[in-house]
Amino acid sequence: MKTLFTGQSLLRVDTVGSTNSYALDWLRENDLAEGTVIVAQNQAGGRGQRGNSWESEPGKNLTVSFIFKPHFLQVTRQFDLTRAVSLAIADLLAVFLPAAELKIKWPNDILVNGRKVCGILIENILRDTQISAAVVGIGLNVNQEVFHSAVHAVSMKNAAGKTFDLQTVLESLCEMLEARYLQLRSGHETRLRSDYHAILFGMGAKKRFNRSGEIFEATVLGTTDAGLLRLAAGEEERNFNLKELSWI
Ligand code: BTN
């Protein structure tokens, strides 16, 4: 693997509830080196955003958690890590699926030709106002062909019409993640923010949203530095967090 630290320590588990929970449990008891990767063949209780579950057929996809130690990142800037991780996945897909349309749907769903190919669940361990460790959980649909519960899901195989070697994709993921993480660590968040906006789904377009049952249409203006979604409806401009809003 052509990385400095990401994936240099790699733990493969057969069946686990959730790689994120596994990593968090480990971190409570032990110190894990930055860049440690936990890869599961099968997740019995894969966790998604907003308390959802994550569907993944055993042995077909990547269900992985990465440990990072972004001590340099204030809690108020944690969305920059989300940006770095989302962009790393987009970088990876640009290599493996050169013909596909790639978008990041706020906050961090990765879309291939309009359908979700990857979900990200980042869980931070905080010390005062800093992030002492981040568990970056990634569910990347690689070779699964049919999705039962996730209606808008797609895999790399669905998009390319061919099977991918999971080890090759994993190694590339380690490299791409490390490159974007180092960009963040060396203070290039302005670049991360502009790259994120360059492939943000719906940027500059009118989209429909649900806010506590109220459906409304608004133009996507981008995100604030802290990661709120900036919307304009008529004369009014407002920022929303994930709990307030969902896409329709
Ligand atoms: C989402 O809802 O979009 C986020 C899904 C994140 C799934 C991954 S799979 C590896 C890691 N372990 C989990 O339990 N969840 C994340």
Boltz pocket constraint, residues with backbone or C-beta under 6 A from the ligand:
constraints:
  - pocket:
      binder: B
      contacts: [[A, 17], [A, 18], [A, 19], [A, 20], [A, 21], [A, 43], [A, 45], [A, 46], [A, 47], [A, 48], [A, 49], [A, 50], [A, 52], [A, 53], [A, 54], [A, 62], [A, 63], [A, 64], [A, 65], [A, 108], [A, 109], [A, 118], [A, 119], [A, 120], [A, 121], [A, 137], [A, 138], [A, 139], [A, 140]]
      max_distance: 6.0
